[in-house]
Every structure is written in structure tokens, then in C-alpha cells.
Amino acid sequence: MKIIFIHGMNQQNYDANSLKQHWLTAFQSGLNNSHLDIELKSLEIRFPFYGDLLSKHHLYNSLDLQTFLPKSIAHLHLPFHLGHSSCIVQEHQPCIHALPTFNPEHSESFTQRLSVISALTKDHAFRELSLFLNHYPKLHETLIHKFLIETYLYLSNPDFMHEVHHRIMSYLRPELDHIIVAHSLGSVITYNLLHQFTNFRIQRFITLCSPLAFKVIQEKLITPISRPPQLQGDWFNFYSPEDFLTAFPLSKPPFDFDPPIINQMITTLIHNPHSITGYLQHPAVIKSIVDALEYKK
């Protein structure tokens, strides 16, 4: 069984080897924290890299999250509240809380406590903004075009999309079963790819902090939106309520599939909740990967 890791955006500061090592280090830490005696060299892991394609197209991702916020974030009060709950859907398991960077109640440093509060406030503000923008796809698309060049380029440029798909397809084999673990934009790429190419088998599809729930993304997906036909097993979707890019699960139409996507809300890293590190170390994510490996034994 091959494990295919598919990364997200903003990886231009890495090359293929350094980013792969970053993921493998987080994955190994997750295995160790879950007390699983599994060596990475015993697993067949592949890591398609497309982070260099943005530079090839002479574009640069200009996302600066701070530009969305006022100077004093501690006094930010957003006027819109959309009735969002941290547990919107019936979870496959109870909401899992793990992996905080540290517990602010136990911290000896006031500066550290203030830093955690500031980070949590910022994440809450970004989440509310994302939920608001989801009701206005055109405005959302304008912001994506301005700040998230890589995402917009993939969704709107067939040549760029083809190059990304070609990189990933070179690691898939029709005669093998695959587990695909896709992070952020990687989940959008994988969804599209799985609907364009059907000559391979996916035993489990695991999406981490996926923006597929946003209408601006859905409008550019291959339609009709449906469960990938070659997905033989489960689709697990992990999201964090602190992660403003993935503030809610894939459960409502058009993602009300049968069998349903298994949504699990988890807590990731306080200071960078969207980072792959917090997701790939989480015991629930580790379990979803390891269980799929053991299923075929």
C-alpha cells in the first residue's frame, strides 16, 4: 500500500527533499506520540512536489494575513456572527482536544500567556471573516486572487492545473492500493484529480484542513460534485475550529455523500493552526492512516 502525501500552498521556500523531510518528521513524531513502533523506512511513502511551479510561472504568493486585521487585534469585534458552532455535525468520534503548544494556565511566563491569547484571538477573527466571505463568493474570489495566487492559479489556469496533476499522477500505479493524505490546497487538487483520472485505486482519502467547504472553491470544481468513483474505502476529513481556512466540516450539500465523509474536529497548534505539523502529529490523523495500512494486511 502506497501512502501519497500531497502538500498545500506557500511552499516556495522549500525544495522537494526539504519539504518531504518536514512532513516525515511530523509524521514520525505523530507515530511516536501514539506509541506506535513503525519505522518510516518500512512504509512506501511518496511525496509529489509542485511548490516550484509558482516560481516557474513568475508568480509569487502575496498572502499577508496581517493585512486583514486592525493594528490592535485585542480590541477586534467583528459585526457578523453566523451561528457557527465548534461542533456543527455529529462527529465520528467526540471532538478531540490535543496538541496545544503549551497550556497557558501552566505557563510561567506572562509574555507566553499573552502570546497564546493573541494567537487565539487572531484565529477567531480570521475564522469569522472566512465564514462571512463564504456567503459572498465573488468577494471571496477577489481576495483569493489578490492574496492566494497559487490557489487562484490552480483553479483558473488549465496549464498550471495540468502540470500539478502530472506531478502527482507520476506517483500513482493502477495495480496498487493507495492512501492519499492531502493538506489544504492539496485536498482541492486531489479531489479534481480523482475525478479526472480513474485508472487507480484509493483505499482511503484523508483531507487535512480542506477549503473544499467554501463556495468559491466549489464553483470551480469538476461538476457534479460527488464522491470519487475509485475511492473504495472511507473519506476522513480533519478540521480545526481555530483554523480560519477550514473552519467547518464537509457535511452539508454538496458534500452530503453516501457513505458520508467522516468529519473529525481536532485541535492543532495554537500559533499556527493551519500548519501540517499540528495535523500530521495528531493521534486521530495517525490512527486514520495506520488503520488503513492494517486493513489490507
N, C-alpha and C positions, 0 to 999 in steps of 0.2 A: 504494500500500500504506500503510495507516494503522498507526502504532505507538500502542498504548494502554498507558500506564503506570498501574499500579494500586498504590497505596501501602498500607502496613500500619497498625498501631495506633500510639497515642501521638503523634498529630499535631495535638493540640488547640492547641498553641502557634503553629501556622501557620494562614494562610488559604490559599485555593486558589491564589492567584498566587505567594505566597512559597514554598510547598512545591513547586509546579511548577518555579520557578526553581532551587530547591535540587537537584532531580533533574536538570534540564537542565544545570546547571553541572557536576555529577558526570559526566554522560554526555558532555559536550563534552570534559572532561578525559580521559576514557577514550579518546575518539576521537583526541585529540591524542597521548596516550601511545602509542597503537597506530600513530601516523604515518599516520592516515587523513585525507585532505583532504576532509572532509564538513562542510558548514555546516548547522547545525540548522534554519535557515530554509528549507532545501531539502527538509526532511522533513516529512511530515504527522504530527505528534505530538499526541495528545490525552491529557488528564490529568484523569480524573474525581476529584473530591474529596468525601470523606464524613466528614472529620475533625470537622466541626462537629455531626454528628448526635448524638454522645455528650452534648454540652452541651445540645442540644435536648431530650434525654430526661432532663436534670437528673442525669446520672451523671458520675462522674469516675474516670479510671483511676488506681487507687491502687497500682500496681506500684512496689515499692521493693525492688530486688534485694538490697540490703544486709541486709534482714531475714532472708534465708535463711542468712546466714553468721555465724560467730563473730567476736568482736572482732579476733582475731589470725588472719587468713586464712593467714598464712605457716605456721602450725602445724596447718592443717586436714588430717586424714587420714580420708577417707571409708571406711567399712567395707565398702562394696559395690563390686564391680568385675564388670561383666557381660561380660567378654571382648570389649569393644568394640575394634575396630581402626580406625585412621585411614583405611584403605583397605579397606572391607568388600566392595565389589563390584569386578568388573573394570571399570575406568574406560574411557570412550570414548577418552580420551587419558590419558597418565600424569598423576599428581597434579601440579597446577600450584602453584608457590610464587611468590607475587609480592605486591606492595603492602604490605610491612611499613611501619609508620610510620617507623621507622628501625632500623638494625641495632645491637642492644645491644653487640655486640663492638666496634663502631667509635665508640660514643658516648663523648664526652669527660667527661660528667657522671655521677658515681656515682648521683646522685638520679634521673637519667633511666633508668639501668640498673635501679635498684631499682623504679622505676615500671613498667617493662616486665615484670619478673619477677612483680610483684604482680598485674598485669593478666592475665598468662597463667595464674597460679595460680587466680585468681578464675574465669576462663573454664573451666578444667578442672573446678573444683568444681561450677559450675553445670551443666556437661555431664553429669557423673556423677549429679547429682541428677535431671536430666531423664530420663536413661536408667533410673534406678531407678523413678521415678514412672510411666514408661511401662508398667511391669508391674502398676500399681495404678490403673486408670482412674478409680475413684471418688475416691480421694485426690487424683489429678491434677485432676479436675474441681472438687473443692472449692477447691484452690489457684487454679485459673483463675478461679473465681467470685469469690474474695476479692481477688486481685491483678490479674487481667486482665479487668476489667469489660467492656471493648469486645469482646474475643473472645467471652466468655460471652454477652453481649447479642446479638451477631450469630448465634451458634449456637443460641440458645434462644428468641429473640424474633422471631416471624414478621413483625411490623410493622417492626422495625428492619431485618431482612434485606430486606424488600421495598423499603424506602427506599434502601438501599445499592444494590441491584440496579437500581433505577430510575435512579439517578445514572449508573451505568456504561452501561446499555443506551442511554441517550440519545446516546452517542458511537459506537455500532456501526451499520453500514449493511449491509443484506443484499447489496447489489450490489458491495461492496468486499471485498478480502482484508485480513486484519488480522494483525499481530504483537502478541501480548499479553505484556507483561513485568510480572509480579506479584511483589510483595515481601511476605514474611511472611504476616500475616493476609490480605493481598490475594490470595495464592495459594489460600487456602481459599474465599474469596468467589468467585474466578473459577471454580474447579472446580465449585462449586454452580451458578453462573450458567450455565456451559456445558452443564450437564445439564438445566436448566430451559428454556432458550431455544435453539432450533436453527436459526433462520432467518438465520444469517450464517456466514461462512467464516473459519476461523482457519488461517493458513498455518504459524504457529509459535507454540507456547506455551512461555514461558520463566519458570520459577519460581526465585526467589531466596530462600534461607533459608526454605524452606517447612516449616511444622509439620505437614504432612499425614501424616507418618510416625507421629505419636503416636496411640495407640488412642483416647484421649479425644476427639480430633478426628474420627477415623474413625467413631465411634459416632453422630455427629450429621450425617454427610454423607448426601446422597441415595444410596440403595442400589438395586441393587448397585453397588459401586464399580467403575468402568470407565473406559476411555479415552473422552474426549469425542467424540461421534459426528461433530461438524463440524470436528474437528481434521484437516486434510488433510496436514499435514507433521509435523515432529518435536516432541516434548516434551523440552526441556532443563531439567534440574534442577541448580542450583548450590548447594552447601552447604559450610560451613566446619567443620572439626572443633573449632575454638575457639568456635564459636557455639553456646551451650548450648541454644538454642531449635530448632536444626536440626542436631543432632549426627550424624545418619546419613542415608543416601540413601533414595530411593523406589525400592526394588528388590525387596523381599520382598512376599509376599501381604499385602494385596490389590492391590498396585501392580505385580505381575509381568505387565505388559501385553505384547501382541504387536501391533505392534512395541513394543519396550521403551522405557521412559523413559531418556533419555541422561543419566546422572548424572555430574557432574564435581565433584570436591572441589577447592576453591581456598582460598587463604589470603587473608583480608581484613585489616582494620585491627586492630592489636594491642589498642588501648584500647577499641574499640567494634566487635567483630567482627560484630554483627548489623546495623549501620548500612547503609543503602542506599549510602552513599558508597563503601565498600570493594568492594561487589559491582558497582556500576554503572561503576566505573572499571577493573574487571579486564579484561585483554585477552581472556580466554576468553569472558566475557559479551559484550563488544563484538563479537567475531567471530560469536557466535551470532545477534546482531541484524543485523549488516551482511550476513552470508551469506544470510539470509532475504530481505533487500532486493534483493540482486543476483540471487537465484534467479528473481525474476519479471521481470527486465529482458529 
